[in-house]
């Protein structure tokens, strides 16, 4: 019985070339073609082919996002098709069943499909899927955090670099940004603003204060037993949480999450 495959590529000529070459390999039938990542996700959910020839570079939803959009239980065997150079593509070798470098030679496709057929017949691919899933997670782009905070100053809007903020404190449904000798009030809760700032740079030291770790000169304990963060300009902020964690993060900045 023939095994089924899906061709995914945003270039019509590339799909036609792969379609013609697959027809030359016995034991395989083309279940369908997808011209973009969204079509591929829908097809894979509904038809569940044995194998996908998956283009890596596609607009909007690339090959990696296709897989991330699916529960790993629905993943077919994967052969990446890519225009990446030989060095870059080595990262795929141990995580996918195979890869094909464009322009794909017939002999290389035939060999890849032969290996895929043997894999599907003889090998439990749970481990391969787990490795691919772990690798996809590791290659996710990091979340984008604010590099500047927009604040009002009279009739103007100023953009304060986050690295220059000393600390931010809560004032009900507002947040007060302390920047050098200036204070700026934002109509935003501290919790919401915190979610937009890099956790490598900012740390809660109390329920109502978020501090820029790079602006902390030191930590100390007052005669009354209170923990205090001392800023570069000498200002002191009372800490009610995370003394040991902050001390470690200040000592080992490269370990910051």
C-alpha positions as CSV (number, residue, x, y, z in Angstrom):
1,X,0.0,0.0,0.0
2,X,1.3,3.4,-1.0
3,X,2.2,5.9,1.7
4,X,0.8,9.4,1.4
5,X,2.6,12.8,1.5
6,X,1.8,16.4,1.5
7,X,3.9,19.0,-0.4
8,X,4.1,22.4,1.2
9,X,5.8,25.2,-0.6
10,X,4.7,28.8,-1.4
11,X,6.4,28.6,-4.9
12,X,4.2,27.0,-7.6
13,X,7.3,25.9,-9.6
14,X,8.8,24.3,-6.6
15,X,5.7,22.3,-5.9
16,X,5.4,21.3,-9.5
17,X,9.0,20.1,-9.5
18,X,8.5,18.1,-6.3
19,X,5.3,16.6,-7.6
20,X,7.0,15.4,-10.8
21,X,9.9,13.9,-8.9
22,X,7.7,12.2,-6.3
23,X,5.8,10.5,-9.1
24,X,9.1,8.8,-10.1
25,X,9.4,7.1,-6.7
26,X,7.4,3.9,-6.2
27,X,5.4,3.4,-3.0
28,X,4.3,7.0,-2.6
29,X,1.3,9.0,-3.6
30,X,0.7,12.7,-3.2
31,X,-2.2,13.3,-0.9
32,X,-2.3,17.1,-1.6
33,X,-0.4,20.3,-1.9
34,X,-0.4,23.5,0.2
35,X,0.7,26.9,-1.0
36,X,1.1,28.4,2.4
37,X,1.4,27.5,6.1
38,X,-2.2,28.0,7.0
39,X,-3.4,25.7,4.2
40,X,-0.9,23.1,5.4
41,X,-2.1,23.2,9.0
42,X,-5.7,22.7,7.9
43,X,-4.7,19.8,5.6
44,X,-2.6,18.1,8.3
45,X,-5.4,18.3,10.8
46,X,-8.0,16.9,8.4
47,X,-6.1,14.4,6.3
48,X,-3.2,13.3,8.4
49,X,-0.7,12.1,5.7
50,X,2.2,9.9,6.5
51,X,4.8,12.4,5.5
52,X,5.2,16.1,4.7
53,X,7.7,17.7,2.5
54,X,7.8,21.0,4.4
55,X,9.3,24.2,3.0
56,X,11.0,26.1,5.8
57,X,10.8,29.7,4.4
58,X,7.3,30.8,3.7
59,X,5.6,34.2,4.3
60,X,3.4,34.7,7.4
61,X,3.4,31.1,8.6
62,X,6.7,29.4,8.0
63,X,7.4,25.6,8.2
64,X,8.3,25.7,11.8
65,X,5.1,27.6,12.7
66,X,3.1,24.9,10.8
67,X,4.4,22.3,13.3
68,X,4.0,24.5,16.3
69,X,0.4,25.1,15.3
70,X,-0.4,21.3,15.5
71,X,-0.6,19.0,18.5
72,X,2.5,16.8,18.3
73,X,0.2,13.8,18.1
74,X,-0.9,15.0,14.6
75,X,2.6,15.4,13.3
76,X,3.5,13.3,10.3
77,X,7.1,12.4,9.6
78,X,8.8,15.6,8.4
79,X,11.3,16.2,5.7
80,X,12.4,19.9,5.6
81,X,12.9,21.5,2.2
82,X,15.0,24.5,2.5
83,X,17.2,27.0,0.7
84,X,19.4,27.5,3.8
85,X,23.1,26.8,3.2
86,X,24.8,23.6,4.2
87,X,26.1,24.9,7.5
88,X,22.7,26.3,8.7
89,X,20.8,23.2,7.7
90,X,22.9,20.9,9.9
91,X,20.8,22.1,12.8
92,X,17.9,20.2,11.3
93,X,19.6,16.9,10.7
94,X,19.1,15.3,14.1
95,X,15.7,16.8,14.6
96,X,13.8,15.9,11.4
97,X,13.6,12.7,9.5
98,X,15.6,14.3,6.7
99,X,16.1,17.5,4.9
100,X,16.4,18.5,1.2
101,X,18.4,21.5,0.0
102,X,16.9,23.4,-2.9
103,X,17.2,22.9,-5.8
104,X,16.3,19.3,-4.9
105,X,18.0,16.6,-7.1
106,X,15.9,13.6,-8.1
107,X,18.4,11.2,-6.5
108,X,18.4,13.0,-3.2
109,X,14.6,13.0,-3.1
110,X,14.5,9.3,-3.9
111,X,16.9,8.5,-1.1
112,X,15.0,10.7,1.4
113,X,11.7,9.0,0.5
114,X,13.3,5.6,0.8
115,X,14.5,6.4,4.3
116,X,11.1,7.8,5.2
117,X,9.5,4.6,4.0
118,X,11.8,2.5,6.1
119,X,11.3,4.7,9.1
120,X,7.5,4.6,8.9
121,X,7.5,0.8,8.6
122,X,10.1,-0.1,11.2
123,X,10.6,2.7,13.7
124,X,8.5,4.1,16.6
125,X,8.9,7.8,15.9
126,X,7.8,9.1,19.3
127,X,11.4,9.9,20.3
128,X,12.0,11.7,17.0
129,X,8.9,13.8,17.5
130,X,9.9,14.6,21.1
131,X,13.3,15.8,19.9
132,X,11.7,17.9,17.1
133,X,9.2,19.4,19.6
134,X,12.0,20.3,22.0
135,X,14.0,21.9,19.3
136,X,11.1,23.9,18.0
137,X,10.5,25.2,21.5
138,X,14.2,26.2,21.7
139,X,14.0,28.1,18.5
140,X,11.0,30.2,19.3
141,X,11.8,33.9,19.0
142,X,12.1,35.5,22.4
143,X,9.1,37.6,23.4
144,X,9.3,41.3,22.4
145,X,9.6,43.6,25.4
146,X,9.3,47.4,25.5
147,X,12.6,49.2,24.8
148,X,10.9,52.6,25.5
149,X,8.0,53.7,27.5
150,X,5.8,56.4,26.1
151,X,5.0,59.1,28.7
152,X,3.2,62.4,28.5
153,X,5.0,65.7,29.3
154,X,2.6,68.6,28.9
155,X,1.3,68.4,25.3
156,X,4.3,66.2,24.2
157,X,4.8,62.5,24.2
158,X,8.3,61.4,25.4
159,X,9.8,58.0,24.9
160,X,11.9,57.0,27.9
161,X,14.4,54.2,27.3
162,X,13.6,51.3,29.7
163,X,17.3,50.9,30.6
164,X,17.2,54.5,32.0
165,X,14.2,53.9,34.3
166,X,15.2,53.7,38.0
167,X,12.0,52.1,39.3
168,X,8.3,52.0,38.8
169,X,5.7,52.1,41.6
170,X,2.0,51.4,41.7
171,X,-0.6,54.1,42.4
172,X,-3.9,52.3,42.2
173,X,-4.7,51.9,38.5
174,X,-1.8,54.0,37.6
175,X,2.0,53.5,37.5
176,X,4.6,56.1,38.4
177,X,7.8,55.8,36.3
178,X,10.8,57.3,38.2
179,X,13.4,58.4,35.6
180,X,16.4,60.3,37.0
181,X,14.9,63.3,38.7
182,X,11.5,63.1,36.8
183,X,8.3,61.2,37.6
184,X,5.9,60.2,34.9
185,X,2.4,58.9,35.5
186,X,1.0,56.2,33.2
187,X,-2.6,55.2,33.0
188,X,-1.7,51.5,33.4
189,X,-1.5,49.1,36.3
190,X,1.9,48.0,37.5
191,X,1.1,44.4,36.8
192,X,0.2,45.1,33.2
193,X,3.3,47.2,32.6
194,X,5.5,44.6,34.2
195,X,4.3,42.0,31.6
196,X,5.7,44.3,28.9
197,X,9.1,44.8,30.5
198,X,12.1,42.4,30.3
199,X,12.3,40.2,33.3
200,X,16.1,40.2,32.8
201,X,16.1,43.9,33.7
202,X,13.1,44.5,36.1
203,X,12.3,42.7,39.3
204,X,9.5,43.2,41.9
205,X,10.9,44.0,45.3
206,X,7.5,44.6,46.9
207,X,3.9,44.4,45.9
208,X,4.0,48.0,44.7
209,X,7.5,48.5,43.4
210,X,9.3,47.2,40.3
211,X,13.0,48.1,40.2
212,X,15.6,48.2,37.3
213,X,18.3,45.8,38.6
214,X,21.0,47.7,36.7
215,X,20.1,50.8,38.7
216,X,20.6,49.0,42.1
217,X,24.0,49.9,43.7
218,X,23.5,47.6,46.7
219,X,21.3,46.0,49.3
220,X,21.3,46.6,53.0
221,X,19.4,46.0,56.2
222,X,18.2,48.8,58.4
223,X,18.4,48.8,62.2
224,X,14.7,48.0,62.3
225,X,15.4,44.9,60.2
226,X,14.0,46.1,56.9
227,X,15.6,45.1,53.7
228,X,16.5,48.0,51.4
229,X,17.6,48.4,47.8
230,X,20.0,51.3,47.4
231,X,19.9,52.9,43.9
232,X,22.9,54.5,42.1
233,X,21.8,58.0,43.2
234,X,21.4,56.9,46.9
235,X,17.7,56.6,47.0
236,X,16.4,53.7,49.1
237,X,13.5,51.4,48.3
238,X,12.0,49.2,51.0
239,X,12.0,45.5,49.9
240,X,9.4,43.0,51.1
241,X,10.2,40.1,48.9
242,X,13.0,38.3,47.1
243,X,16.1,39.6,49.0
244,X,18.2,36.5,48.3
245,X,17.0,36.1,44.7
246,X,17.8,39.7,43.9
247,X,21.2,39.5,45.5
248,X,22.0,36.4,43.4
249,X,20.7,38.1,40.2
250,X,22.8,41.2,40.9
251,X,25.9,39.0,41.4
252,X,25.3,36.9,38.4
253,X,23.5,39.0,35.8
254,X,24.2,36.5,33.0
255,X,21.9,34.0,34.8
256,X,18.9,36.3,34.7
257,X,15.8,34.6,33.3
